[in-house]
């Protein structure tokens, strides 16, 4: 499986591209409905959405060709890598996850700092995951065998998660 003759790899890449496009279209539609993305990439993404909206005349009450909108958003979707609590618009020269020696040149969500990395964006679909992370962290923080240092680290992470949530929810 996966040989170049079978076309499996190209099918996977096409599915990934379609999923990226679907995610960016969803973020755009949320933005149009007044639900802004959060995270450090927020201002660049909103600027891109504003530019696209003005070019295609995508205003309330107007009919916009979905294919044209998708085509304009596809350039933005190229670098999108979906994640659990945030997405990454991966640009290697800005990626904080690559600041580790020997890191591969691809997003590393296990080292992601979603509130600090310029590539990070939090969308409406991340809200439930962030709420779940906060609940889990609160449970951990209140367990018996947590040292004061661990408790402080957990509290700091909860603050970060809440800040990301607030950016999306306002």
N, C-alpha and C positions, 0 to 999 in steps of 0.2 A: 504494500500500500504506500502511496505517496510518491510513486515514481513520476517522472516528468511525462511519461507516456499516458498514465492514467488520468492526468489532469486534476488529481485530487488536491494538490497544493494550490493550484490556481483557483479551484472552487473555494477552498478555505480562505484564500486572500480576498476573493470577491465577497464572500459572506462577511468577512471582517470589515471591508470597505463599506458595505451596505449598513452594517451595524453602526459604524462610526457616523455615517451620514444620518441615520435614523436618530442617533443620540443628539447630534448638533441641531437637527430640525426640531426635536423636542425642546431643547434649550431655547431655541429661537422663538418657538411658539409660546413657551412659558414667559419669556421676556416680553413678547407682545402683549401678553395677558397681565403684565405687571409683576411677574415673579422674577426678580433679578437673580443671576447667579452670584455665588459668593467666592471667596478665595482671592489670592493675589492676581490671578489672570482676569478677574472680573472686569476691570476697566477696559482692557484691550478687547475682550469679547463683546462688551456692550458697544464699544466704538465700531467694531466690525458689524454687529447687528444693525446699528443705526445707519451705517453706510449702505448696507444691503437694502434695508427698508427704503431709504431715499432713492436708490437706483431703480427699484422695481415698483415703487409706489404702493407698498404694502401697508395701506392705512385702513382703519376700521371702515367697513362698508364697501371695500373694493374687492374685486375678484382678482386673484393673482394665480398665474400659471404655476402649479406645484413643481413641474419639471424645471422651470426657470429658477424658482427659489432654491430648489435642491442643487442645481448646478452652481449657483452663486455660493451656497453654503458648503459645497463639496471641497473647495479650497481650504476652508477653515477646518474641516473634518480630517484632513490628511494626517495631521500630527496627533489626533485625539486617541488617547489610550484610556478606556474606561476602567474605573476602580470601584472599590466597595464604598468608601466614604468620600471620595473625590475622584475627579478625572484629571488626566495629565495631558496638556497640550505640549508634547515633548519637544523641547529645543535643548539639545545637549549642552550648549554653552551656558544655559541658565539653570540647568537641573541641579538642585542641591543633593539629590540622591547619588550623583556621580562624583561627589567630592571625596569619596572613599577610595583609597588606593586600590587599583586593580579592578574597579567597577566596569562592567560591560556598558557599552554605549546604547543603553535602552532604559526605559523607566524601571525603577526598582521600588515598587510600592511598599515593600517592607522597611525601606529607609526613608519613605516620603515624609515630608513635613508640610502637610497641606495648608497650614496657615502662613507659611513663610516662603515656600517655593514659588517663584514667578510663573511656573508652568501650571500651577494647581488651580482648579475651578471646582466649586461645589454647586451641584444642580438640585432641583427639587427632588429628583429621584434618590438623592443621598440622604434626605432628611430622616427617614426611618432608620437607616443604618447608623447615623450619628446619634439618634435618640437611644438606640440599642447600646451603642458604645458607652454613652453617658450612664445608662442604667447599670451596665456591667461594671463600670469603673466605680460607681457609687457603692455597689455591693462589695467589691474588692476593698475599697477604702474603709468600709465598716467591719471588715472581718477582724478576728482577734489577733492574728499573728502578723500584723502589719507594723513595721517599724515607723517611727516618725518621719524618717527620710523617704520611705516608700509612700507613706500617706501624703506627704508634700508633693512628690512627683505625680501621684495620681490626681491630686487636686489641681495641679497645674495643667494636666492633660484635659481634665473636665472643663476647665476654663477655656481652653483652646477649642474644644468641640462645641461648646456653647456659643462662642464667638462666631464660628463658622455657621452654625444654625441660624443665629440672628441675622447674618448677612443675607441668607436665602429667604428667611421668613418675613423680612420687612419690605 
